[in-house]
């Protein structure tokens, strides 16, 4: 028995006890069919389990991050993800914003779109929203990636691997040699280096 294209659920404009028809097809089109209807239903249900009001605030978004396996520093990760996911900068994340994020990093009905993922990661790395990534930005974020994979970044071999990672990324993308990477440089670099995402 299939999932109906609409379901009774909470909306951003209703109280916890009110119900309205939520159009799953609308969400499916929003994310370019990254998920099947029943998968959107599951994501929706889980979102409202964690955030009954329909919104995730800065303080409670960590509840979502803590449920993800393999995240070593949920406090730091939740802060950076929140900054990027809060598209309209109103201090809260809606299900629609969350679904857009999931369609970039974990689509199930179509392949990951590399350009979208590179754009998302650039925004995460560019914490000060300067429009470019410095060597320091790349170092700090690469360290977090290695830590999340269980590596001890104080080990000499790991530190060397991190340095090589950054060096390779700059060689791929830093065409003007200013030791900074813009989003445009990363996207151009991907066109000739399809393994670029391995270094982000």
KAZIQUI-V295682 format. One record per residue. N is the residue number from 1. RES is the residue in three letters. OMEGA is omega in whole degrees, 0 to 359 (none if undefined). NEAR is the number of other ideal C-beta (glycine too) atoms within 8 Angstrom. D_CENTER is the distance of its C-alpha to the mean C-alpha in whole Angstrom. Layout:
N|RES|OMEGA|NEAR|D_CENTER ; N|RES|OMEGA|NEAR|D_CENTER
This chain:
1|UNK|187|1|32 ; 2|UNK|176|5|29 ; 3|UNK|176|8|27 ; 4|UNK|179|6|28 ; 5|UNK|173|7|26 ; 6|UNK|181|8|26 ; 7|UNK|176|10|26 ; 8|UNK|181|6|28 ; 9|UNK|179|10|25 ; 10|UNK|173|10|24 ; 11|UNK|181|9|23 ; 12|UNK|184|7|22 ; 13|UNK|181|3|25 ; 14|UNK|177|9|27 ; 15|UNK|186|4|28 ; 16|UNK|184|6|27 ; 17|UNK|184|3|31 ; 18|UNK|179|8|30 ; 19|UNK|172|6|29 ; 20|UNK|180|8|29 ; 21|UNK|177|6|28 ; 22|UNK|185|11|24 ; 23|UNK|179|8|24 ; 24|UNK|179|15|22 ; 25|UNK|178|9|23 ; 26|UNK|179|7|21 ; 27|UNK|181|13|18 ; 28|UNK|177|12|18 ; 29|UNK|181|8|19 ; 30|UNK|184|9|16 ; 31|UNK|174|13|14 ; 32|UNK|176|7|17 ; 33|UNK|177|8|18 ; 34|UNK|182|10|15 ; 35|UNK|170|14|16 ; 36|UNK|184|8|20 ; 37|UNK|182|12|21 ; 38|UNK|178|8|22 ; 39|UNK|175|10|18 ; 40|UNK|177|13|17 ; 41|UNK|180|11|20 ; 42|UNK|179|8|19 ; 43|UNK|180|13|15 ; 44|UNK|181|14|17 ; 45|UNK|180|9|20 ; 46|UNK|179|8|17 ; 47|UNK|182|11|16 ; 48|UNK|172|12|19 ; 49|UNK|180|6|20 ; 50|UNK|186|10|18 ; 51|UNK|184|11|18 ; 52|UNK|180|7|22 ; 53|UNK|184|6|22 ; 54|UNK|181|12|19 ; 55|UNK|168|9|17 ; 56|UNK|177|12|15 ; 57|UNK|178|8|16 ; 58|UNK|186|7|15 ; 59|UNK|184|5|18 ; 60|UNK|178|9|17 ; 61|UNK|178|13|13 ; 62|UNK|178|10|14 ; 63|UNK|177|10|16 ; 64|UNK|184|12|13 ; 65|UNK|181|12|11 ; 66|UNK|180|8|15 ; 67|UNK|179|6|15 ; 68|UNK|182|8|12 ; 69|UNK|172|3|15 ; 70|UNK|179|6|15 ; 71|UNK|186|10|13 ; 72|UNK|185|7|16 ; 73|UNK|186|9|15 ; 74|UNK|181|11|14 ; 75|UNK|181|7|15 ; 76|UNK|181|8|14 ; 77|UNK|181|12|10 ; 78|UNK|180|12|10 ; 79|UNK|182|9|12 ; 80|UNK|179|10|9 ; 81|UNK|180|12|6 ; 82|UNK|181|12|9 ; 83|UNK|183|8|10 ; 84|UNK|183|10|8 ; 85|UNK|180|11|7 ; 86|UNK|190|12|11 ; 87|UNK|183|6|12 ; 88|UNK|174|5|16 ; 89|UNK|178|5|16 ; 90|UNK|177|5|18 ; 91|UNK|178|6|17 ; 92|UNK|180|8|16 ; 93|UNK|177|10|13 ; 94|UNK|176|9|14 ; 95|UNK|180|11|14 ; 96|UNK|178|8|14 ; 97|UNK|179|12|11 ; 98|UNK|181|14|9 ; 99|UNK|176|13|10 ; 100|UNK|177|12|9 ; 101|UNK|181|12|5 ; 102|UNK|180|13|7 ; 103|UNK|179|11|9 ; 104|UNK|187|11|7 ; 105|UNK|184|7|6 ; 106|UNK|177|5|9 ; 107|UNK|181|13|12 ; 108|UNK|183|7|15 ; 109|UNK|175|8|18 ; 110|UNK|180|7|17 ; 111|UNK|171|4|16 ; 112|UNK|176|8|12 ; 113|UNK|188|9|13 ; 114|UNK|182|9|13 ; 115|UNK|177|8|13 ; 116|UNK|181|9|10 ; 117|UNK|177|12|8 ; 118|UNK|179|15|10 ; 119|UNK|180|10|10 ; 120|UNK|182|12|6 ; 121|UNK|177|9|7 ; 122|UNK|181|11|10 ; 123|UNK|178|8|9 ; 124|UNK|182|11|8 ; 125|UNK|183|11|11 ; 126|UNK|187|12|13 ; 127|UNK|182|8|14 ; 128|UNK|177|4|17 ; 129|UNK|180|5|16 ; 130|UNK|184|6|19 ; 131|UNK|176|6|18 ; 132|UNK|179|8|18 ; 133|UNK|176|10|17 ; 134|UNK|176|9|20 ; 135|UNK|179|9|21 ; 136|UNK|178|6|21 ; 137|UNK|181|11|17 ; 138|UNK|180|14|17 ; 139|UNK|182|10|19 ; 140|UNK|182|8|17 ; 141|UNK|178|10|14 ; 142|UNK|176|11|15 ; 143|UNK|180|10|17 ; 144|UNK|179|11|14 ; 145|UNK|180|9|13 ; 146|UNK|178|12|17 ; 147|UNK|181|11|17 ; 148|UNK|179|11|15 ; 149|UNK|175|7|17 ; 150|UNK|180|5|20 ; 151|UNK|174|8|22 ; 152|UNK|186|5|24 ; 153|UNK|177|10|23 ; 154|UNK|177|5|27 ; 155|UNK|184|8|28 ; 156|UNK|182|5|30 ; 157|UNK|179|6|28 ; 158|UNK|178|12|25 ; 159|UNK|179|10|25 ; 160|UNK|179|8|27 ; 161|UNK|178|9|24 ; 162|UNK|178|13|22 ; 163|UNK|179|8|24 ; 164|UNK|179|8|24 ; 165|UNK|181|10|21 ; 166|UNK|179|13|21 ; 167|UNK|180|8|24 ; 168|UNK|180|9|23 ; 169|UNK|178|13|20 ; 170|UNK|179|12|22 ; 171|UNK|180|7|25 ; 172|UNK|195|11|23 ; 173|UNK|187|13|22 ; 174|UNK|186|12|24 ; 175|UNK|180|6|27 ; 176|UNK|173|4|28 ; 177|UNK|180|5|28 ; 178|UNK|180|5|27 ; 179|UNK|174|7|25 ; 180|UNK|179|9|22 ; 181|UNK|173|11|19 ; 182|UNK|177|9|18 ; 183|UNK|180|9|16 ; 184|UNK|179|6|19 ; 185|UNK|178|11|20 ; 186|UNK|180|14|17 ; 187|UNK|176|11|17 ; 188|UNK|178|10|21 ; 189|UNK|180|11|21 ; 190|UNK|182|13|19 ; 191|UNK|181|6|21 ; 192|UNK|180|6|24 ; 193|UNK|186|9|22 ; 194|UNK|178|5|20 ; 195|UNK|184|6|19 ; 196|UNK|183|14|17 ; 197|UNK|178|9|14 ; 198|UNK|184|5|16 ; 199|UNK|178|10|16 ; 200|UNK|none|10|13
